[in-house]
Amino acid sequence: MYTDFNASLRQIKEKCRKQQKWQECLIRAERQLQEANDKARRLSLQLNKEKKDVERLESFSLSNLFYTVTGRKLEKLDKEKQEAAAAHLKYREAKATTKDLEAEVKEYAQLLASVRGCEEEYASILKEKERLIYSEDSYWSQELYELTEREAEVELTLKEYDEAIRAGEAARDGLYHAQESLNSAKSWSTFDMIGGGMISTAIKHSRIDDAKASIHDVQQELRHFQEELLDIKEQFQADIEIGGFLTFADYFFDGIIVDWAVHGKISESHKQVSEVLDQVNDLLNKLTDQSHHLQFDLDALQQQRNKMIENI
């Protein structure tokens, strides 16, 4: 009886927590989707004003753009064309982000539907609790029930910490990949500066393209990390400064296009990636440390509960 009740209690409490989490995630994803759509529309208007330049960049890639625009090096593009290139890249990123967010909204709506009715299930478990406590032949007591409920709460919180850690590790790995691409771009940029020629320039541009793709993926991973951190905001003992995470790609694209061929700008973008990476690693260290404390608390509660049952 005890094992069955404890399992049911954990299952229902987990469903109720997930319902609250996914409801909040859905609301945030819908808001972010609206903002992404608004941003894409603004960038589209900006692109329409420079239609002639945008048409040349229709199949935009930093590497092939170098060869296609007026036969000159991208470093020497005039300001108008640089701005068109930056706007086009940011527009494509905004559209890709919109697509990602549409998928997230759909996923959260489906997840929310899968836990519908958990309130009724929880009310039912409360009635079962009262029956067990007041039954003459039951070893259950109010103290034992409360201990069991605390154990379930800590166990679920520990699980949420594990989910946050996994999301942070995914974001960290993506940032490492972007960092590697920019490291390579820096190396080829140095070679290019001392007369490496068209091949080294093209390779440098290709590495920046790789970094651009990595940053888009990282942006999505950072959103997921944010959601997991917000899920444990009541328990997580740390200053969570994640606002910069969500605008990270904007800063990256602003700098990497307008002066993207300048060696110093590649270094600056590398510094931005490193700063976000440091933030993520710091949060991961704190999450891991607090997760260990939670595991210690859970072990202590389980031992206390077992001793109580043995003494009944």
C-alpha positions in Angstrom: 0.0 0.0 0.0 2.7 2.5 1.0 4.7 1.9 -2.2 1.7 2.3 -4.4 0.6 5.4 -2.6 4.0 7.0 -2.7 4.3 6.3 -6.5 0.9 7.7 -7.2 1.7 10.8 -5.1 4.9 11.5 -7.0 3.3 10.9 -10.4 0.4 13.3 -9.8 2.6 16.0 -8.2 4.9 15.8 -11.2 2.0 16.1 -13.6 0.7 19.2 -11.8 4.2 20.7 -11.8 4.5 20.0 -15.5 1.1 21.6 -16.2 2.2 24.8 -14.5 5.6 24.8 -16.2 4.3 24.1 -19.7 1.5 26.7 -19.3 4.1 29.3 -18.4 6.4 28.2 -21.2 3.5 28.4 -23.7 2.7 31.9 -22.7 6.3 33.0 -23.0 6.8 31.2 -26.3 3.6 32.9 -27.7 4.9 36.3 -26.6 8.3 35.7 -28.1 6.7 34.5 -31.3 4.7 37.7 -31.6 7.9 39.7 -31.0 9.8 37.7 -33.6 7.0 38.2 -36.1 7.0 42.0 -35.4 10.8 42.1 -35.8 10.7 40.1 -39.1 8.1 42.6 -40.4 10.2 45.6 -39.5 13.2 44.1 -41.1 11.2 43.2 -44.2 10.2 46.9 -44.6 13.8 47.9 -44.3 14.7 45.3 -46.9 12.1 46.6 -49.3 13.6 50.1 -49.2 16.8 48.6 -50.5 15.2 46.1 -52.9 17.9 46.4 -55.5 20.7 45.5 -53.1 18.6 42.8 -51.4 17.9 41.0 -54.7 21.6 40.6 -55.2 21.8 38.9 -51.8 18.8 36.6 -52.3 20.9 33.5 -51.9 22.9 35.1 -49.2 26.1 33.4 -47.8 29.0 35.3 -46.5 31.4 33.3 -48.6 29.5 33.5 -52.0 28.6 37.1 -51.4 32.3 37.9 -51.5 32.5 36.7 -55.1 29.2 38.0 -56.4 29.0 41.7 -55.5 30.6 43.9 -58.1 33.8 41.8 -58.2 35.3 43.7 -55.2 36.2 42.4 -51.8 33.4 42.6 -49.3 35.7 44.6 -47.1 35.4 47.5 -49.6 31.6 47.4 -49.9 30.1 50.9 -49.5 28.0 51.6 -46.4 24.7 51.1 -48.2 25.6 47.6 -49.3 27.0 46.7 -45.9 23.7 47.8 -44.3 21.7 45.8 -46.8 23.8 42.7 -46.0 23.4 43.2 -42.3 19.6 43.7 -42.6 19.3 40.7 -44.9 21.1 38.4 -42.5 19.1 39.7 -39.5 15.9 39.2 -41.4 16.8 35.6 -42.3 17.7 35.0 -38.6 14.4 36.5 -37.5 12.4 34.3 -39.9 14.3 31.2 -38.7 13.7 32.2 -35.1 10.0 32.6 -35.9 9.9 29.1 -37.4 11.6 27.7 -34.3 9.1 29.5 -32.0 6.1 28.3 -34.0 7.3 24.7 -33.4 7.8 25.4 -29.7 4.3 26.8 -29.3 2.9 23.7 -30.9 5.0 21.4 -28.8 4.0 23.2 -25.5 0.3 23.1 -26.4 0.6 19.3 -27.0 2.5 18.7 -23.8 -0.1 20.8 -21.9 -2.9 18.7 -23.3 -1.2 15.5 -22.1 -1.4 16.5 -18.4 -5.0 17.8 -18.6 -7.0 16.8 -15.5 -4.2 16.7 -13.0 -6.1 18.9 -10.5 -8.9 16.3 -10.3 -6.3 13.6 -9.8 -4.7 15.5 -7.0 -8.0 16.1 -5.3 -8.5 12.3 -5.4 -5.2 11.6 -3.8 -6.0 14.0 -1.0 -9.2 12.1 -0.3 -7.1 8.9 -0.2 -4.7 10.5 2.2 -7.6 11.3 4.6 -8.9 7.8 4.4 -5.5 6.3 5.1 -4.8 8.6 8.0 -8.1 8.0 9.8 -8.4 4.3 9.0 -8.2 2.3 12.2 -6.0 -0.5 10.7 -3.7 1.9 8.9 -0.1 2.7 10.0 -0.3 6.0 8.2 -0.1 9.2 10.2 -0.2 12.9 9.4 3.5 13.1 10.2 4.4 10.2 7.9 2.2 11.6 5.1 3.8 15.1 5.3 7.3 13.5 5.3 6.3 11.5 2.2 5.0 14.6 0.5 8.3 16.5 1.3 10.2 13.6 -0.2 8.2 13.8 -3.4 8.7 17.6 -3.6 12.5 17.3 -3.2 12.6 14.4 -5.7 10.7 16.4 -8.3 12.8 19.5 -7.7 16.0 17.5 -8.2 14.6 16.2 -11.5 14.0 19.8 -12.6 17.5 20.7 -11.7 18.8 17.8 -13.9 16.7 19.1 -16.8 18.1 22.6 -16.3 21.7 21.2 -16.3 21.1 19.2 -19.5 19.7 22.3 -21.2 22.7 24.4 -20.0 25.1 21.7 -21.2 23.5 21.8 -24.7 23.9 25.6 -24.8 27.5 25.4 -23.6 28.4 22.8 -26.3 26.9 25.0 -29.0 28.8 28.0 -27.7 32.0 26.0 -27.8 31.3 25.1 -31.5 30.7 28.8 -32.3 33.9 29.7 -30.5 35.9 27.1 -32.5 34.5 28.5 -35.8 35.5 32.0 -34.8 38.9 30.8 -33.7 39.4 29.4 -37.1 38.1 32.6 -38.7 40.6 34.6 -36.7 43.5 32.4 -37.8 42.6 32.7 -41.5 42.0 36.4 -41.0 45.6 36.8 -39.7 46.8 34.8 -42.7 44.7 37.0 -45.0 46.2 40.2 -43.5 49.7 39.1 -44.4 48.7 38.4 -48.0 47.0 35.0 -48.0 45.1 35.8 -51.1 41.6 34.9 -52.3 41.6 31.4 -51.0 42.4 32.4 -47.4 39.7 35.1 -47.6 37.1 32.7 -48.8 37.9 30.2 -46.1 37.7 33.0 -43.5 34.2 33.9 -44.8 33.2 30.2 -44.7 34.2 29.9 -41.1 32.1 33.0 -40.2 29.2 31.4 -42.0 29.7 28.4 -39.7 29.7 30.6 -36.7 26.5 32.3 -37.9 24.7 28.9 -38.2 26.1 27.9 -34.7 24.8 31.1 -33.2 21.3 30.5 -34.5 21.3 27.0 -32.9 22.8 28.4 -29.7 20.0 31.0 -29.5 17.4 28.3 -29.4 19.4 26.3 -26.8 19.7 29.4 -24.7 15.9 29.9 -24.8 15.4 26.4 -23.6 18.0 27.0 -20.8 16.1 30.1 -19.8 12.8 28.1 -19.6 14.4 25.5 -17.3 16.0 28.2 -15.1 12.6 30.0 -14.8 11.1 26.6 -13.8 13.3 26.5 -10.7 13.4 30.2 -10.0 11.8 29.7 -6.5 14.6 27.2 -5.5 17.6 28.2 -7.5 19.8 30.3 -5.2 21.6 32.5 -7.8 21.3 35.8 -9.6 19.9 34.7 -13.0 20.8 37.4 -15.5 19.6 35.9 -18.7 18.2 38.8 -20.6 21.3 39.1 -22.6 21.0 35.5 -23.7 17.9 36.3 -25.8 19.4 39.2 -27.6 22.8 37.6 -28.1 22.4 36.9 -31.7 21.4 40.5 -32.5 24.7 41.8 -31.1 26.6 39.1 -32.9 25.0 39.9 -36.3 25.3 43.6 -35.8 29.1 43.4 -35.4 30.0 40.6 -37.7 28.5 42.0 -40.9 29.1 45.7 -40.9 32.9 45.3 -40.3 33.0 41.5 -40.6 36.2 41.4 -42.6 38.1 43.4 -40.1 40.3 41.2 -37.9 39.4 43.1 -34.8 35.6 42.6 -35.3 36.1 38.9 -35.5 38.0 39.1 -32.2 35.2 41.1 -30.7 32.6 38.6 -31.7 34.7 35.9 -30.3 34.8 37.8 -27.0 31.0 38.1 -27.0 30.7 34.3 -27.4 33.2 33.8 -24.6 31.3 36.1 -22.2 28.1 34.3 -22.7 29.9 31.0 -22.4 31.3 32.2 -19.0 27.8 33.0 -17.8 26.5 29.6 -18.8 29.4 27.8 -17.2 28.9 29.8 -14.0 25.2 28.9 -13.9 26.0 25.3 -14.5 28.4 25.2 -11.6 25.8 26.7 -9.3 23.2 24.3 -10.6 25.4 21.3 -10.0 26.4 22.4 -6.5 22.8 23.0 -5.5 21.8 19.7 -7.1 24.2 17.8 -4.9 22.7 19.5 -1.8 19.2 18.5 -3.0 20.4 14.9 -3.4 21.8 15.0 0.2 18.4 16.3 1.5 16.5 13.6 -0.4 18.7 10.8 1.0 18.1 12.2 4.5 14.3 12.3 4.0 14.3 8.7 2.7 16.3 7.5 5.7 14.0 9.4 8.1 10.9 7.9 6.4 12.3 4.4 6.5 13.0 4.6 10.2 9.5 5.9 10.9 8.0 3.0 9.1 10.2 0.5 10.8 9.1 1.9 14.2 5.4 1.7 13.5 
